[in-house]
Structures are given as structure tokens and as C-alpha cells.
């Protein structure tokens, strides 16, 4: 500061008014007071960390006071939120398969081809709402994905309870036949298994609640409508569900390439049976395999390592149906 420096040319001239002392910020009442240590970022208003912390605290308060009721309801009943099927072919296939939908969205001014016309006719026959919306609204609904001017809003699938499926299988008048999937994550495989299970006389399908494909619109379409009359149950704990089935008299048989029982000598097929299929990659998990009473394998040529999960399910279920007819 000029007047306090000893540099040549910066000396205060005699008689001039003296300024403030260095570092005081003023004299007496005009002096500055120290502000103390700088507070953390999350406690400084206007700082991004403070705003993020405020949002987090607000979210915690909202969750404590009730939060997102719809999300809680979905967690409570195990259903997923509404999903949207996009594209002319997928929408038409879902409507042909009888997928439970709520509304068909069609872009205003789009050129109608045979697929769109049939989709609109099927939606009208099913009593669905047909909504003509601006293309920009359809873009927003699709989230930027390709929709070709049509979108189908699909309701969440209503899963059955595993206990109800087991009880219905016992009261069906024929030896119970259930199918369980252990970690099958492709919804197309799930839909194909449901289709095969319905075709060969099974009374239901059980899937785990976690790390497994659910009955989405893709699975519905792959089932070719079989999911409309064959119940699919979600098990919170698949191992516990398998043990309950075993306690009720069902033989729990896994399907794995390393199984010790060949499919062509499968004496358990004619009795009460729970058939367990492993995932596409790793097969049966350790705990599920230990729960099985037996593990069956499909005889194949040496150059073929394994089959797709849904194909393997169709092969085994067809053989079970044949043995039951012969028995």
C-alpha cells in the first residue's frame, strides 16, 4: 500500500493524511472483524455441494413422509411400471398375441400401411384407446428410440403366487408338471418356455424375482399368447419354493449338460414333477442344483456343446409328454 512501502518513489509526502495500518482493515470501530474458518462446501449457500445436499435431504424427507406412492406400490406387488412397445412389426405382433395393452398411440399425419391398419383394427376390436398424437409427443414417449409412428402401451403383467400355482397343479386331476427357470435373463427365452410348457401340459411356470427375465411385452410376444392362460409365478426365493414343491410330493429335476440321468431313461417323467432349467450361460446355480433330486441331460452329438434354454425346455417337455402318454 502506498505510504507504507519503503520503496523509492513510494514514500508518503510530509503532511499528507495517514491511511490505515497494514492488515487492520481500518481503525477502531471501522476495523474489520475476522470471519473465522471457511465452512465446508455443503454448508455454504450457493455452492453446488450445498444444493445437492439440500435436494438429498428433501428427498429423504419426502420418502420418510410417504415418498413416491406409485414406486412403493410397484415394490409391494412386484409389478413393473407400464412399458411401451415401439415399431410397426412389434406392435402388430403384440396385438395379434393378445398382449394386455391399454392404449395404441399413432402419429398424426403418418402414412398408414397394412401393418398400422391391422394394428388399429385389432386395437379397436380389443376395446383399446387409439390416440392420435403429434410426432413430437411420440418421440418423447419413445425416449428417442425408433418408433415408426406407432407405440403400444402395455400394462404390467399380473404374476400368480407360487403357492396358488402349486395348489392348482395338485387339483388338476393329472400328475403335476411345473417348470422353474433359474436365472434365464432373455425375455424371448422366457416367452418360448411358457409356450412350450402350455403346449405339453404343464400347469405353470415359476421365475425368480431377481436376476431373471420378467413377463414383459417381448416375453408375451414370444409366448404367442400362451401367457394369457398359463400362470407365471414369481418366487422371492427360488430354492425355498423348490423345497416347498418337494415337500408337497413333487420330484425336483434339474436340466443340465452335466446331468447324470439321460433323458432317454427318465423314469421320473410320469410322476409329479418340477422341471428346473438353468440360465443361458452358467446353467443351474449351486444351491438350486443341490436342491434337485436328480439332474437330467439331453443326449447330443459330440460337436454340439449345449442347446438354447427354450429349445432344451421344448425337447424335455415333449419327451415328458410322450412318456406320460405311453404310461
Number of C-alpha atoms within 10 A of each C-alpha: 9 11 17 14 11 10 9 6 9 12 12 14 9 7 6 8 9 11 12 15 12 9 8 12 12 14 11 8 7 10 12 12 10 6 6 6 6 8 8 10 14 15 14 13 11 10 13 12 15 16 16 12 15 15 12 12 12 12 14 13 12 12 13 9 9 10 13 11 10 10 12 13 13 13 11 9 10 16 19 17 14 13 15 21 22 22 18 19 14 18 25 25 19 24 22 16 19 19 26 19 23 16 19 23 23 23 20 15 11 14 9 12 10 9 14 21 13 15 24 22 14 16 22 14 9 14 12 17 15 17 14 16 15 15 19 11 12 24 17 10 16 18 10 9 12 13 23 17 23 29 26 29 21 20 19 19 21 15 18 17 14 24 14 13 20 24 13 14 19 18 11 10 8 13 18 24 27 23 24 27 24 25 23 26 17 17 21 22 23 27 27 24 28 31 23 22 24 20 15 17 17 24 23 27 28 27 27 21 17 14 11 18 21 27 26 23 29 20 25 28 26 23 26 19 21 23 25 15 10 20 21 25 23 24 21 14 12 22 18 13 19 25 16 15 21 18 10 13 14 24 23 25 25 28 25 22 19 12 15 11 18 14 19 13 9 15 11 15 24 19 16 21 22 27 26 26 24 22 19 18 12 11 19 24 12 8 10 19 21 13 16 21 12 16 22 22 20 19 12 11 8 7 6 7 8 18 14 12 22 21 15 18 25 20 14 22 24 17 17 23 18 14 16 13 9 8 8
